[in-house]
Amino acid sequence: MTKPPLTLYMAAPRGFCAGVDRAIKIVELALEKWGAPVYVRHEIVHNKFVVDGLREKGAVFVEELEECPPDRPVIFSAHGVPKSVPQAAEARKMVYVDATCPLVSKVHIEAARHSDNGLQMVMIGHAGHPETVGTMGQLPEGEVLLVETPEDVATLAPRDPDRLAFITQTTLSVDDTAEVVAALKARFPAIVGPHKEDICYATTNRQEAVKAMAPNCDAILVVGAPNSSNSRRLVEVGARAGCDYAQLVQNASDIDWRALAGITSVGITAGASAPEVLINDVVDAFSDHYDVRVEHVVTAEENVEFKVPRVLREPA
């Protein structure tokens, strides 16, 4: 039987970013250096396929440092941790490796610098997300006020409205964040912003690629995990950019073929913690159902690379 024609628009950039790639390498190198088990506080990145693969190699994932034995190495996830976590590891004389994305660490340094200058911080982020928890935990309690929406800005009660600075989670919607920043500047004209945008290059680039392809797509599928902030933002960006059907799928088995009946074009992208193998599986699944023609939508070139910590580059 003849397959119906389908154009697959492949967003570029998509998938792994430099921070995710570095974090995964850190776990792999730690296993090579110290052998299994190596403990990881929180999922190293938000992707079940990646986490399961590292677990098979000997990584043990826990949520709190207290779950780790003191005689085995522990790695802190790419999302970052509160200052209290490495302090506790040092108190227990544990070997630890910090896999925090350098672009998240930049925000931590920024927050500390503003605090040293006497400014109270406002963080734009999602409550409970590990990156937000880690960033807020860089400063004493009460020194960082959290907002998620422009409406939250109206209820802020800072210590001194003229002595504020703001930072953001690195994986937010660029457009949503701009609205919150506008509300902050309207209410607190003296508020100090970051020297350079806190939302990371990978988040921004992936959102721009989705915006570029969305008008041509009957549907957009974002390969990523439900707990991945940047993946969920890509779904929202696709819907806002004019695509009527934008969905998150963890892998090819999540595709709802009935919902896609009658389509002639699909956009494919992936969150920054989704490996290319999962994207390829999705493309193969469409090739099984359709006569596929692939078009690449390239909006940026990425060549960023972050070094792994020196301790993992030294002989055991």
Contacts in CASP RR format, 6 or more apart in sequence:
PFRMAT RR
TARGET T0000
AUTHOR 0000-0000-0000
METHOD contacts of the structure
MODEL  1
MTKPPLTLYMAAPRGFCAGVDRAIKIVELALEKWGAPVYVRHEIVHNKFV
VDGLREKGAVFVEELEECPPDRPVIFSAHGVPKSVPQAAEARKMVYVDAT
CPLVSKVHIEAARHSDNGLQMVMIGHAGHPETVGTMGQLPEGEVLLVETP
EDVATLAPRDPDRLAFITQTTLSVDDTAEVVAALKARFPAIVGPHKEDIC
YATTNRQEAVKAMAPNCDAILVVGAPNSSNSRRLVEVGARAGCDYAQLVQ
NASDIDWRALAGITSVGITAGASAPEVLINDVVDAFSDHYDVRVEHVVTA
EENVEFKVPRVLREPA
2 291 0 8 1.000
3 289 0 8 1.000
3 290 0 8 1.000
3 291 0 8 1.000
4 262 0 8 1.000
4 264 0 8 1.000
4 290 0 8 1.000
4 291 0 8 1.000
5 264 0 8 1.000
5 290 0 8 1.000
5 291 0 8 1.000
5 293 0 8 1.000
6 263 0 8 1.000
6 264 0 8 1.000
6 265 0 8 1.000
6 266 0 8 1.000
6 286 0 8 1.000
6 289 0 8 1.000
6 290 0 8 1.000
6 291 0 8 1.000
6 292 0 8 1.000
6 293 0 8 1.000
7 216 0 8 1.000
7 264 0 8 1.000
7 265 0 8 1.000
7 266 0 8 1.000
7 292 0 8 1.000
7 293 0 8 1.000
7 294 0 8 1.000
7 295 0 8 1.000
8 265 0 8 1.000
8 266 0 8 1.000
8 267 0 8 1.000
8 268 0 8 1.000
8 283 0 8 1.000
8 286 0 8 1.000
8 292 0 8 1.000
8 293 0 8 1.000
8 294 0 8 1.000
8 295 0 8 1.000
9 213 0 8 1.000
9 216 0 8 1.000
9 217 0 8 1.000
9 265 0 8 1.000
9 266 0 8 1.000
9 267 0 8 1.000
9 268 0 8 1.000
9 295 0 8 1.000
9 296 0 8 1.000
9 297 0 8 1.000
10 267 0 8 1.000
10 268 0 8 1.000
10 269 0 8 1.000
10 283 0 8 1.000
10 294 0 8 1.000
10 295 0 8 1.000
10 296 0 8 1.000
10 297 0 8 1.000
11 206 0 8 1.000
11 209 0 8 1.000
11 210 0 8 1.000
11 212 0 8 1.000
11 213 0 8 1.000
11 267 0 8 1.000
11 268 0 8 1.000
11 269 0 8 1.000
11 297 0 8 1.000
11 299 0 8 1.000
12 209 0 8 1.000
12 296 0 8 1.000
12 297 0 8 1.000
12 298 0 8 1.000
12 299 0 8 1.000
12 300 0 8 1.000
13 202 0 8 1.000
13 205 0 8 1.000
13 206 0 8 1.000
13 209 0 8 1.000
13 299 0 8 1.000
13 300 0 8 1.000
13 301 0 8 1.000
13 302 0 8 1.000
14 206 0 8 1.000
14 209 0 8 1.000
14 268 0 8 1.000
14 269 0 8 1.000
14 270 0 8 1.000
14 271 0 8 1.000
14 274 0 8 1.000
14 279 0 8 1.000
15 206 0 8 1.000
15 223 0 8 1.000
15 269 0 8 1.000
15 270 0 8 1.000
15 271 0 8 1.000
15 272 0 8 1.000
15 273 0 8 1.000
15 274 0 8 1.000
15 275 0 8 1.000
15 276 0 8 1.000
15 279 0 8 1.000
16 272 0 8 1.000
16 273 0 8 1.000
16 274 0 8 1.000
16 275 0 8 1.000
16 276 0 8 1.000
17 200 0 8 1.000
17 201 0 8 1.000
17 202 0 8 1.000
17 272 0 8 1.000
17 273 0 8 1.000
17 302 0 8 1.000
17 304 0 8 1.000
18 202 0 8 1.000
18 302 0 8 1.000
18 304 0 8 1.000
18 305 0 8 1.000
18 306 0 8 1.000
19 78 0 8 1.000
19 101 0 8 1.000
19 102 0 8 1.000
19 103 0 8 1.000
19 202 0 8 1.000
19 272 0 8 1.000
19 306 0 8 1.000
20 45 0 8 1.000
20 78 0 8 1.000
20 101 0 8 1.000
20 272 0 8 1.000
20 273 0 8 1.000
21 305 0 8 1.000
21 306 0 8 1.000
22 78 0 8 1.000
22 99 0 8 1.000
22 101 0 8 1.000
22 102 0 8 1.000
22 305 0 8 1.000
22 306 0 8 1.000
22 307 0 8 1.000
22 308 0 8 1.000
23 44 0 8 1.000
23 45 0 8 1.000
23 77 0 8 1.000
23 78 0 8 1.000
23 99 0 8 1.000
23 101 0 8 1.000
24 44 0 8 1.000
24 45 0 8 1.000
24 50 0 8 1.000
24 54 0 8 1.000
25 308 0 8 1.000
26 44 0 8 1.000
26 75 0 8 1.000
26 97 0 8 1.000
26 99 0 8 1.000
26 308 0 8 1.000
26 309 0 8 1.000
26 312 0 8 1.000
27 38 0 8 1.000
27 40 0 8 1.000
27 44 0 8 1.000
27 54 0 8 1.000
27 59 0 8 1.000
27 75 0 8 1.000
27 99 0 8 1.000
28 54 0 8 1.000
28 57 0 8 1.000
29 308 0 8 1.000
29 312 0 8 1.000
30 38 0 8 1.000
30 73 0 8 1.000
30 75 0 8 1.000
30 97 0 8 1.000
30 312 0 8 1.000
31 38 0 8 1.000
31 57 0 8 1.000
31 58 0 8 1.000
31 59 0 8 1.000
33 312 0 8 1.000
33 316 0 8 1.000
34 72 0 8 1.000
34 73 0 8 1.000
34 95 0 8 1.000
34 316 0 8 1.000
35 58 0 8 1.000
36 57 0 8 1.000
36 58 0 8 1.000
36 59 0 8 1.000
37 58 0 8 1.000
37 59 0 8 1.000
37 60 0 8 1.000
37 72 0 8 1.000
38 58 0 8 1.000
38 59 0 8 1.000
38 60 0 8 1.000
38 72 0 8 1.000
38 73 0 8 1.000
38 74 0 8 1.000
38 75 0 8 1.000
39 59 0 8 1.000
39 60 0 8 1.000
39 61 0 8 1.000
39 62 0 8 1.000
39 67 0 8 1.000
39 68 0 8 1.000
39 69 0 8 1.000
39 72 0 8 1.000
39 73 0 8 1.000
39 74 0 8 1.000
39 75 0 8 1.000
40 54 0 8 1.000
40 59 0 8 1.000
40 60 0 8 1.000
40 61 0 8 1.000
40 62 0 8 1.000
40 74 0 8 1.000
40 75 0 8 1.000
40 77 0 8 1.000
41 62 0 8 1.000
41 63 0 8 1.000
41 64 0 8 1.000
41 65 0 8 1.000
41 68 0 8 1.000
41 74 0 8 1.000
41 75 0 8 1.000
41 76 0 8 1.000
41 77 0 8 1.000
41 81 0 8 1.000
41 85 0 8 1.000
42 61 0 8 1.000
42 62 0 8 1.000
42 63 0 8 1.000
42 76 0 8 1.000
42 77 0 8 1.000
42 79 0 8 1.000
42 81 0 8 1.000
42 130 0 8 1.000
43 51 0 8 1.000
43 61 0 8 1.000
43 77 0 8 1.000
43 227 0 8 1.000
44 50 0 8 1.000
44 51 0 8 1.000
44 54 0 8 1.000
44 59 0 8 1.000
44 61 0 8 1.000
44 75 0 8 1.000
44 77 0 8 1.000
44 78 0 8 1.000
44 99 0 8 1.000
45 51 0 8 1.000
45 77 0 8 1.000
45 78 0 8 1.000
45 273 0 8 1.000
46 225 0 8 1.000
46 227 0 8 1.000
46 228 0 8 1.000
46 229 0 8 1.000
46 231 0 8 1.000
46 273 0 8 1.000
47 224 0 8 1.000
47 225 0 8 1.000
47 228 0 8 1.000
47 273 0 8 1.000
47 274 0 8 1.000
47 275 0 8 1.000
48 225 0 8 1.000
48 250 0 8 1.000
49 250 0 8 1.000
49 251 0 8 1.000
49 274 0 8 1.000
49 275 0 8 1.000
49 277 0 8 1.000
49 278 0 8 1.000
50 273 0 8 1.000
50 275 0 8 1.000
51 59 0 8 1.000
51 61 0 8 1.000
55 61 0 8 1.000
62 68 0 8 1.000
65 74 0 8 1.000
65 85 0 8 1.000
65 88 0 8 1.000
65 89 0 8 1.000
65 92 0 8 1.000
65 94 0 8 1.000
68 74 0 8 1.000
68 94 0 8 1.000
70 92 0 8 1.000
70 93 0 8 1.000
70 94 0 8 1.000
72 95 0 8 1.000
73 94 0 8 1.000
73 95 0 8 1.000
73 96 0 8 1.000
73 97 0 8 1.000
74 89 0 8 1.000
74 94 0 8 1.000
74 95 0 8 1.000
74 96 0 8 1.000
74 97 0 8 1.000
75 96 0 8 1.000
75 97 0 8 1.000
75 98 0 8 1.000
75 99 0 8 1.000
76 85 0 8 1.000
76 86 0 8 1.000
76 96 0 8 1.000
76 97 0 8 1.000
76 98 0 8 1.000
76 99 0 8 1.000
76 100 0 8 1.000
77 99 0 8 1.000
77 100 0 8 1.000
77 130 0 8 1.000
78 99 0 8 1.000
78 100 0 8 1.000
78 101 0 8 1.000
78 104 0 8 1.000
79 100 0 8 1.000
79 101 0 8 1.000
79 104 0 8 1.000
79 129 0 8 1.000
79 130 0 8 1.000
79 131 0 8 1.000
79 134 0 8 1.000
80 98 0 8 1.000
80 100 0 8 1.000
80 101 0 8 1.000
80 104 0 8 1.000
80 105 0 8 1.000
80 108 0 8 1.000
80 130 0 8 1.000
80 131 0 8 1.000
80 134 0 8 1.000
80 135 0 8 1.000
81 98 0 8 1.000
81 100 0 8 1.000
81 130 0 8 1.000
81 134 0 8 1.000
82 133 0 8 1.000
82 134 0 8 1.000
82 136 0 8 1.000
82 137 0 8 1.000
82 138 0 8 1.000
83 137 0 8 1.000
83 138 0 8 1.000
84 137 0 8 1.000
86 96 0 8 1.000
86 98 0 8 1.000
89 96 0 8 1.000
97 309 0 8 1.000
97 311 0 8 1.000
97 312 0 8 1.000
98 309 0 8 1.000
100 108 0 8 1.000
101 170 0 8 1.000
101 200 0 8 1.000
101 306 0 8 1.000
102 306 0 8 1.000
103 170 0 8 1.000
103 200 0 8 1.000
103 201 0 8 1.000
104 131 0 8 1.000
104 135 0 8 1.000
104 170 0 8 1.000
106 198 0 8 1.000
107 135 0 8 1.000
107 167 0 8 1.000
107 168 0 8 1.000
107 170 0 8 1.000
107 194 0 8 1.000
107 198 0 8 1.000
108 134 0 8 1.000
108 135 0 8 1.000
108 138 0 8 1.000
110 167 0 8 1.000
110 194 0 8 1.000
110 195 0 8 1.000
110 198 0 8 1.000
111 121 0 8 1.000
111 123 0 8 1.000
111 135 0 8 1.000
111 138 0 8 1.000
111 139 0 8 1.000
111 144 0 8 1.000
111 167 0 8 1.000
112 138 0 8 1.000
112 139 0 8 1.000
114 121 0 8 1.000
114 165 0 8 1.000
114 167 0 8 1.000
114 192 0 8 1.000
115 121 0 8 1.000
115 139 0 8 1.000
115 143 0 8 1.000
118 163 0 8 1.000
119 163 0 8 1.000
119 164 0 8 1.000
119 165 0 8 1.000
119 192 0 8 1.000
120 142 0 8 1.000
120 143 0 8 1.000
120 144 0 8 1.000
120 145 0 8 1.000
120 158 0 8 1.000
120 159 0 8 1.000
120 160 0 8 1.000
120 163 0 8 1.000
120 164 0 8 1.000
120 165 0 8 1.000
121 139 0 8 1.000
121 143 0 8 1.000
121 144 0 8 1.000
121 145 0 8 1.000
121 164 0 8 1.000
121 165 0 8 1.000
121 166 0 8 1.000
121 167 0 8 1.000
122 144 0 8 1.000
122 145 0 8 1.000
122 146 0 8 1.000
122 147 0 8 1.000
122 156 0 8 1.000
122 158 0 8 1.000
122 164 0 8 1.000
122 165 0 8 1.000
122 166 0 8 1.000
122 167 0 8 1.000
122 184 0 8 1.000
122 191 0 8 1.000
123 132 0 8 1.000
123 135 0 8 1.000
123 136 0 8 1.000
123 144 0 8 1.000
123 145 0 8 1.000
123 146 0 8 1.000
123 147 0 8 1.000
123 166 0 8 1.000
123 167 0 8 1.000
123 168 0 8 1.000
123 169 0 8 1.000
124 147 0 8 1.000
124 148 0 8 1.000
124 166 0 8 1.000
124 167 0 8 1.000
124 168 0 8 1.000
124 169 0 8 1.000
124 172 0 8 1.000
124 177 0 8 1.000
124 180 0 8 1.000
124 181 0 8 1.000
124 184 0 8 1.000
125 132 0 8 1.000
125 146 0 8 1.000
125 147 0 8 1.000
125 148 0 8 1.000
125 168 0 8 1.000
125 169 0 8 1.000
125 172 0 8 1.000
126 132 0 8 1.000
126 148 0 8 1.000
126 169 0 8 1.000
126 172 0 8 1.000
126 229 0 8 1.000
127 146 0 8 1.000
127 148 0 8 1.000
129 169 0 8 1.000
129 229 0 8 1.000
131 169 0 8 1.000
131 170 0 8 1.000
131 171 0 8 1.000
131 229 0 8 1.000
132 146 0 8 1.000
132 169 0 8 1.000
135 144 0 8 1.000
135 167 0 8 1.000
135 169 0 8 1.000
136 144 0 8 1.000
136 146 0 8 1.000
137 144 0 8 1.000
138 144 0 8 1.000
145 156 0 8 1.000
145 158 0 8 1.000
146 152 0 8 1.000
147 153 0 8 1.000
147 156 0 8 1.000
147 180 0 8 1.000
147 184 0 8 1.000
148 180 0 8 1.000
149 176 0 8 1.000
149 180 0 8 1.000
150 179 0 8 1.000
150 180 0 8 1.000
150 182 0 8 1.000
150 183 0 8 1.000
152 180 0 8 1.000
153 180 0 8 1.000
153 183 0 8 1.000
153 184 0 8 1.000
153 187 0 8 1.000
154 183 0 8 1.000
154 187 0 8 1.000
156 187 0 8 1.000
158 164 0 8 1.000
158 188 0 8 1.000
161 187 0 8 1.000
161 188 0 8 1.000
161 190 0 8 1.000
162 188 0 8 1.000
162 190 0 8 1.000
163 190 0 8 1.000
164 188 0 8 1.000
164 190 0 8 1.000
164 191 0 8 1.000
164 192 0 8 1.000
165 191 0 8 1.000
165 192 0 8 1.000
165 193 0 8 1.000
166 181 0 8 1.000
166 184 0 8 1.000
166 191 0 8 1.000
166 192 0 8 1.000
166 193 0 8 1.000
166 194 0 8 1.000
167 193 0 8 1.000
167 194 0 8 1.000
167 198 0 8 1.000
168 177 0 8 1.000
168 194 0 8 1.000
168 198 0 8 1.000
168 199 0 8 1.000
169 198 0 8 1.000
169 199 0 8 1.000
169 229 0 8 1.000
170 198 0 8 1.000
170 199 0 8 1.000
170 200 0 8 1.000
170 203 0 8 1.000
171 199 0 8 1.000
171 200 0 8 1.000
171 203 0 8 1.000
171 229 0 8 1.000
171 230 0 8 1.000
171 233 0 8 1.000
171 272 0 8 1.000
172 199 0 8 1.000
172 203 0 8 1.000
172 229 0 8 1.000
172 233 0 8 1.000
173 207 0 8 1.000
173 233 0 8 1.000
173 236 0 8 1.000
173 237 0 8 1.000
174 199 0 8 1.000
174 203 0 8 1.000
174 204 0 8 1.000
174 207 0 8 1.000
175 237 0 8 1.000
175 240 0 8 1.000
176 233 0 8 1.000
176 236 0 8 1.000
177 199 0 8 1.000
184 191 0 8 1.000
185 191 0 8 1.000
197 204 0 8 1.000
201 302 0 8 1.000
201 304 0 8 1.000
202 230 0 8 1.000
202 272 0 8 1.000
202 302 0 8 1.000
202 304 0 8 1.000
203 230 0 8 1.000
203 233 0 8 1.000
203 272 0 8 1.000
205 299 0 8 1.000
205 300 0 8 1.000
205 302 0 8 1.000
206 230 0 8 1.000
206 234 0 8 1.000
206 269 0 8 1.000
206 271 0 8 1.000
206 272 0 8 1.000
207 233 0 8 1.000
207 234 0 8 1.000
207 237 0 8 1.000
208 299 0 8 1.000
208 300 0 8 1.000
209 269 0 8 1.000
209 297 0 8 1.000
209 298 0 8 1.000
209 299 0 8 1.000
209 300 0 8 1.000
210 220 0 8 1.000
210 222 0 8 1.000
210 234 0 8 1.000
210 237 0 8 1.000
210 238 0 8 1.000
210 241 0 8 1.000
210 269 0 8 1.000
211 237 0 8 1.000
211 238 0 8 1.000
211 241 0 8 1.000
212 297 0 8 1.000
212 299 0 8 1.000
213 220 0 8 1.000
213 267 0 8 1.000
213 269 0 8 1.000
213 297 0 8 1.000
214 220 0 8 1.000
214 237 0 8 1.000
214 238 0 8 1.000
214 241 0 8 1.000
214 242 0 8 1.000
214 243 0 8 1.000
214 246 0 8 1.000
215 241 0 8 1.000
215 242 0 8 1.000
215 243 0 8 1.000
216 265 0 8 1.000
217 243 0 8 1.000
217 265 0 8 1.000
217 266 0 8 1.000
217 267 0 8 1.000
218 243 0 8 1.000
218 244 0 8 1.000
218 245 0 8 1.000
218 260 0 8 1.000
218 262 0 8 1.000
218 263 0 8 1.000
218 264 0 8 1.000
218 265 0 8 1.000
218 266 0 8 1.000
219 243 0 8 1.000
219 244 0 8 1.000
219 245 0 8 1.000
219 246 0 8 1.000
219 247 0 8 1.000
219 259 0 8 1.000
219 260 0 8 1.000
219 263 0 8 1.000
219 265 0 8 1.000
219 266 0 8 1.000
219 267 0 8 1.000
220 235 0 8 1.000
220 238 0 8 1.000
220 243 0 8 1.000
220 245 0 8 1.000
220 246 0 8 1.000
220 247 0 8 1.000
220 266 0 8 1.000
220 267 0 8 1.000
220 268 0 8 1.000
220 269 0 8 1.000
221 246 0 8 1.000
221 247 0 8 1.000
221 248 0 8 1.000
221 249 0 8 1.000
221 255 0 8 1.000
221 266 0 8 1.000
221 267 0 8 1.000
221 268 0 8 1.000
221 269 0 8 1.000
221 282 0 8 1.000
222 231 0 8 1.000
222 234 0 8 1.000
222 235 0 8 1.000
222 246 0 8 1.000
222 247 0 8 1.000
222 248 0 8 1.000
222 249 0 8 1.000
222 269 0 8 1.000
222 270 0 8 1.000
222 271 0 8 1.000
223 231 0 8 1.000
223 249 0 8 1.000
223 250 0 8 1.000
223 251 0 8 1.000
223 268 0 8 1.000
223 269 0 8 1.000
223 270 0 8 1.000
223 271 0 8 1.000
223 274 0 8 1.000
223 278 0 8 1.000
223 279 0 8 1.000
223 282 0 8 1.000
224 231 0 8 1.000
224 248 0 8 1.000
224 249 0 8 1.000
224 250 0 8 1.000
224 270 0 8 1.000
224 271 0 8 1.000
224 273 0 8 1.000
224 274 0 8 1.000
224 278 0 8 1.000
225 231 0 8 1.000
225 250 0 8 1.000
225 273 0 8 1.000
225 274 0 8 1.000
226 232 0 8 1.000
226 248 0 8 1.000
226 250 0 8 1.000
228 271 0 8 1.000
228 272 0 8 1.000
228 273 0 8 1.000
228 274 0 8 1.000
230 271 0 8 1.000
230 272 0 8 1.000
230 273 0 8 1.000
231 248 0 8 1.000
231 270 0 8 1.000
231 271 0 8 1.000
231 272 0 8 1.000
231 273 0 8 1.000
231 274 0 8 1.000
232 248 0 8 1.000
234 269 0 8 1.000
234 271 0 8 1.000
235 246 0 8 1.000
235 247 0 8 1.000
235 248 0 8 1.000
236 246 0 8 1.000
238 246 0 8 1.000
239 246 0 8 1.000
243 267 0 8 1.000
245 259 0 8 1.000
245 260 0 8 1.000
245 263 0 8 1.000
247 256 0 8 1.000
247 259 0 8 1.000
249 255 0 8 1.000
249 282 0 8 1.000
250 278 0 8 1.000
251 278 0 8 1.000
251 281 0 8 1.000
251 282 0 8 1.000
252 278 0 8 1.000
252 281 0 8 1.000
252 282 0 8 1.000
252 284 0 8 1.000
252 285 0 8 1.000
255 282 0 8 1.000
255 285 0 8 1.000
257 289 0 8 1.000
260 266 0 8 1.000
266 286 0 8 1.000
268 279 0 8 1.000
268 282 0 8 1.000
268 283 0 8 1.000
270 276 0 8 1.000
270 278 0 8 1.000
270 279 0 8 1.000
283 292 0 8 1.000
283 294 0 8 1.000
286 292 0 8 1.000
307 313 0 8 1.000
END
